Amino acid sequence: MKTTFWSLIVISPNSPSLHKIRISGKALLILAGAFMLAFCTTVFLLLMFPRIEINDIDRSRLAAENQVLRIENKNLTVGMHKLDSKLSRMEGRSQEVAALMQAD
């Protein structure tokens, strides 16, 4: 019989059978080693390729661009509302013309 360090019992809601997973001490050490290797690799890569620092000039340029884009979006929204109102007036006039043509 295998010596186990840790056991996990999985109960599936759709199946009446049970699944028992046994993890030995050696397998747990391998999993911990793989985790540490992945963690150390991630830290090493983050140290080798640090984040790009944005200076104040670039930050202010981006803020100005964002402000310009917000103003353009508001102007487009106002333009769309004006076009909607013109379209509704034109539809009303076309209905009046159609009603006048049917009356004659």
C-alpha positions as YAML, in Angstrom:
chain: A
units: angstrom
residues:
- id: 1
  name: MET
  ca: [0.00, 0.00, 0.00]
- id: 2
  name: LYS
  ca: [1.25, 3.49, -0.87]
- id: 3
  name: THR
  ca: [2.02, 5.93, 1.87]
- id: 4
  name: THR
  ca: [0.13, 9.11, 1.33]
- id: 5
  name: PHE
  ca: [0.87, 12.53, 2.64]
- id: 6
  name: TRP
  ca: [-2.44, 14.03, 1.66]
- id: 7
  name: SER
  ca: [-5.76, 12.71, 0.29]
- id: 8
  name: LEU
  ca: [-8.51, 14.48, -1.61]
- id: 9
  name: ILE
  ca: [-11.96, 13.05, -2.18]
- id: 10
  name: VAL
  ca: [-13.89, 14.50, -5.13]
- id: 11
  name: ILE
  ca: [-17.67, 14.04, -5.25]
- id: 12
  name: SER
  ca: [-19.25, 14.86, -8.61]
- id: 13
  name: PRO
  ca: [-22.83, 16.17, -8.48]
- id: 14
  name: ASN
  ca: [-23.79, 14.24, -11.63]
- id: 15
  name: SER
  ca: [-22.10, 10.96, -10.82]
- id: 16
  name: PRO
  ca: [-22.65, 8.70, -7.81]
- id: 17
  name: SER
  ca: [-19.01, 7.54, -7.85]
- id: 18
  name: LEU
  ca: [-16.28, 9.02, -5.68]
- id: 19
  name: HIS
  ca: [-12.80, 9.92, -6.87]
- id: 20
  name: LYS
  ca: [-10.01, 9.73, -4.33]
- id: 21
  name: ILE
  ca: [-6.75, 11.46, -5.14]
- id: 22
  name: ARG
  ca: [-3.69, 10.55, -3.10]
- id: 23
  name: ILE
  ca: [-0.62, 12.78, -3.06]
- id: 24
  name: SER
  ca: [2.61, 11.44, -1.64]
- id: 25
  name: GLY
  ca: [5.23, 13.51, 0.10]
- id: 26
  name: LYS
  ca: [7.55, 13.25, -2.91]
- id: 27
  name: ALA
  ca: [4.83, 14.49, -5.29]
- id: 28
  name: LEU
  ca: [4.08, 17.37, -2.93]
- id: 29
  name: LEU
  ca: [7.76, 18.35, -2.94]
- id: 30
  name: ILE
  ca: [7.80, 18.25, -6.75]
- id: 31
  name: LEU
  ca: [4.69, 20.48, -6.89]
- id: 32
  name: ALA
  ca: [6.21, 22.91, -4.39]
- id: 33
  name: GLY
  ca: [9.47, 22.97, -6.37]
- id: 34
  name: ALA
  ca: [7.60, 23.68, -9.61]
- id: 35
  name: PHE
  ca: [5.72, 26.51, -7.90]
- id: 36
  name: MET
  ca: [8.95, 28.01, -6.54]
- id: 37
  name: LEU
  ca: [10.61, 27.73, -9.97]
- id: 38
  name: ALA
  ca: [7.67, 29.48, -11.65]
- id: 39
  name: PHE
  ca: [7.61, 32.16, -8.95]
- id: 40
  name: CYS
  ca: [11.35, 32.81, -9.17]
- id: 41
  name: THR
  ca: [11.18, 32.94, -12.97]
- id: 42
  name: THR
  ca: [8.38, 35.48, -12.80]
- id: 43
  name: VAL
  ca: [10.28, 37.64, -10.32]
- id: 44
  name: PHE
  ca: [13.44, 37.41, -12.44]
- id: 45
  name: LEU
  ca: [11.58, 38.47, -15.59]
- id: 46
  name: LEU
  ca: [9.93, 41.37, -13.76]
- id: 47
  name: LEU
  ca: [13.32, 42.53, -12.53]
- id: 48
  name: MET
  ca: [14.90, 42.19, -15.97]
- id: 49
  name: PHE
  ca: [12.10, 44.08, -17.76]
- id: 50
  name: PRO
  ca: [10.85, 46.78, -15.39]
- id: 51
  name: ARG
  ca: [7.77, 48.80, -16.10]
- id: 52
  name: ILE
  ca: [8.14, 51.81, -18.32]
- id: 53
  name: GLU
  ca: [7.97, 54.95, -16.23]
- id: 54
  name: ILE
  ca: [5.91, 57.74, -17.70]
- id: 55
  name: ASN
  ca: [7.39, 61.17, -17.16]
- id: 56
  name: ASP
  ca: [5.37, 64.30, -16.46]
- id: 57
  name: ILE
  ca: [5.58, 65.58, -20.06]
- id: 58
  name: ASP
  ca: [4.07, 62.38, -21.48]
- id: 59
  name: ARG
  ca: [1.46, 62.30, -18.73]
- id: 60
  name: SER
  ca: [0.38, 65.88, -19.49]
- id: 61
  name: ARG
  ca: [0.32, 65.13, -23.24]
- id: 62
  name: LEU
  ca: [-1.92, 62.12, -22.64]
- id: 63
  name: ALA
  ca: [-4.18, 64.18, -20.38]
- id: 64
  name: ALA
  ca: [-4.49, 66.85, -23.11]
- id: 65
  name: GLU
  ca: [-5.29, 64.21, -25.73]
- id: 66
  name: ASN
  ca: [-7.93, 62.70, -23.45]
- id: 67
  name: GLN
  ca: [-9.48, 66.12, -22.89]
- id: 68
  name: VAL
  ca: [-9.60, 66.75, -26.66]
- id: 69
  name: LEU
  ca: [-11.24, 63.35, -27.22]
- id: 70
  name: ARG
  ca: [-13.83, 64.03, -24.51]
- id: 71
  name: ILE
  ca: [-14.69, 67.37, -26.12]
- id: 72
  name: GLU
  ca: [-14.99, 65.71, -29.54]
- id: 73
  name: ASN
  ca: [-17.29, 63.05, -28.08]
- id: 74
  name: LYS
  ca: [-19.51, 65.70, -26.52]
- id: 75
  name: ASN
  ca: [-19.61, 67.66, -29.79]
- id: 76
  name: LEU
  ca: [-20.56, 64.50, -31.69]
- id: 77
  name: THR
  ca: [-23.31, 63.75, -29.17]
- id: 78
  name: VAL
  ca: [-24.72, 67.27, -29.56]
- id: 79
  name: GLY
  ca: [-24.52, 66.92, -33.36]
- id: 80
  name: MET
  ca: [-26.37, 63.61, -33.21]
- id: 81
  name: HIS
  ca: [-29.15, 65.18, -31.14]
- id: 82
  name: LYS
  ca: [-29.44, 68.04, -33.63]
- id: 83
  name: LEU
  ca: [-29.64, 65.59, -36.54]
- id: 84
  name: ASP
  ca: [-32.28, 63.56, -34.68]
- id: 85
  name: SER
  ca: [-34.42, 66.65, -34.16]
- id: 86
  name: LYS
  ca: [-34.02, 67.69, -37.82]
- id: 87
  name: LEU
  ca: [-34.93, 64.18, -38.93]
- id: 88
  name: SER
  ca: [-38.06, 64.14, -36.76]
- id: 89
  name: ARG
  ca: [-39.11, 67.55, -38.17]
- id: 90
  name: MET
  ca: [-38.54, 66.29, -41.74]
- id: 91
  name: GLU
  ca: [-40.58, 63.16, -41.01]
- id: 92
  name: GLY
  ca: [-43.39, 65.33, -39.65]
- id: 93
  name: ARG
  ca: [-43.32, 67.52, -42.75]
- id: 94
  name: SER
  ca: [-43.30, 64.49, -45.05]
- id: 95
  name: GLN
  ca: [-46.34, 63.11, -43.23]
- id: 96
  name: GLU
  ca: [-48.07, 66.50, -43.65]
- id: 97
  name: VAL
  ca: [-47.26, 66.50, -47.38]
- id: 98
  name: ALA
  ca: [-48.49, 62.91, -47.72]
- id: 99
  name: ALA
  ca: [-51.71, 63.84, -45.89]
- id: 100
  name: LEU
  ca: [-52.21, 66.87, -48.17]
- id: 101
  name: MET
  ca: [-51.65, 64.76, -51.28]
- id: 102
  name: GLN
  ca: [-54.20, 62.20, -50.10]
- id: 103
  name: ALA
  ca: [-56.70, 64.95, -49.33]
- id: 104
  name: ASP
  ca: [-56.59, 66.25, -52.93]
...
